[in-house]
Amino acid sequence: MIINSRGRKGPILGDGIMLRAESSIVSHTFKYRDRIAIIGDILKTVKNSREGRKKTQIMQSANLNYVQTKKYINYLIDCGFLVVTQREMYVITKEGTRFLQLVEVQRIHSLR
């Protein structure tokens, strides 16, 4: 159950679909991300950790499934934005940090 803006409870139908009790309107709250946003989320997750992140931690933090996570991590390694340690931890490189800065600047400019 979710409490709406009027303080009433309404049932959740799953995956962001909410049925409002007072008006019977179905609201879709899906948000699709482009590839750059997903890459930015992955790099931000790894950057916020001192010793790096495991694949599962990246997957959960970036809201990706296993196949997507594998594809993006391999791509970021090929681009030189991530490196993998002997302990299977993923660490951001200087190039990855620079790319993340560019992504964040682009996000700021797109908000204007």
C-alpha positions in Angstrom: 0.0 0.0 0.0 1.1 3.6 -0.7 -0.2 6.8 0.8 -1.0 9.3 -1.8 -0.8 13.1 -1.5 -4.3 13.3 0.1 -3.2 10.9 2.8 -5.3 8.0 1.5 -4.0 4.5 0.9 -4.0 2.9 -2.6 -2.9 -0.5 -3.8 0.4 -1.0 -5.6 0.1 -3.1 -8.7 3.8 -3.7 -9.1 6.7 -2.2 -11.0 5.8 1.4 -10.3 2.1 1.1 -11.2 -0.2 2.7 -8.6 -4.0 2.6 -8.7 -5.4 5.7 -7.0 -8.5 4.9 -5.0 -10.1 8.3 -5.4 -10.0 8.6 -9.2 -9.3 5.1 -10.5 -6.5 6.5 -12.7 -3.5 4.3 -13.3 -0.2 6.2 -13.0 2.9 4.8 -14.7 6.1 6.0 -13.0 8.6 4.2 -15.2 11.9 5.9 -15.9 14.1 4.8 -18.8 17.8 5.6 -18.7 20.0 5.9 -21.7 23.4 4.1 -21.9 25.4 7.1 -20.8 23.2 7.4 -17.6 23.7 3.7 -16.9 27.5 4.0 -17.4 27.5 7.1 -15.1 25.6 5.2 -12.4 28.1 2.3 -12.6 31.2 4.6 -12.5 29.7 6.6 -9.6 29.1 3.4 -7.7 32.6 2.2 -8.1 34.1 5.7 -7.4 32.3 6.0 -4.1 34.2 2.9 -2.8 37.8 2.9 -1.6 38.7 -0.6 -2.5 36.3 -1.0 -5.4 33.0 -2.9 -5.9 32.1 -6.5 -6.6 29.9 -7.2 -9.7 26.9 -8.0 -7.5 27.2 -4.6 -5.7 27.4 -2.8 -9.0 24.4 -4.7 -10.3 22.3 -3.8 -7.3 23.4 -0.2 -7.1 22.8 0.5 -10.8 19.6 -1.5 -10.9 20.7 -3.8 -13.6 20.3 -7.5 -14.2 23.3 -9.9 -14.4 23.5 -9.9 -18.2 23.3 -6.1 -18.5 25.9 -5.7 -15.7 28.3 -8.1 -17.4 27.9 -6.3 -20.7 28.5 -2.8 -19.3 31.4 -3.9 -17.1 33.2 -5.6 -20.0 32.6 -2.5 -22.1 34.0 -0.2 -19.4 37.0 -2.4 -19.0 37.6 -2.4 -22.8 37.3 1.5 -22.8 39.8 1.7 -19.9 37.4 3.2 -17.5 37.4 0.2 -15.0 40.1 -2.3 -14.0 39.5 -5.6 -12.2 41.7 -6.6 -9.3 42.8 -10.1 -8.3 40.0 -10.2 -5.7 37.4 -9.6 -8.5 36.8 -6.0 -7.4 36.2 -3.3 -10.0 38.1 0.0 -9.5 37.7 3.2 -11.5 40.7 4.5 -13.5 41.7 8.1 -14.1 40.1 8.0 -17.5 36.9 6.6 -15.9 36.9 9.5 -13.4 37.3 12.0 -16.1 34.5 10.5 -18.2 32.2 10.5 -15.1 33.0 14.2 -14.6 32.0 14.9 -18.2 28.8 13.0 -17.8 27.9 15.0 -14.7 28.7 18.3 -16.4 26.5 17.2 -19.3 23.6 16.3 -16.9 23.9 19.8 -15.3 23.8 21.5 -18.7 20.8 19.5 -19.9 18.8 20.6 -16.8 19.1 24.2 -17.9 
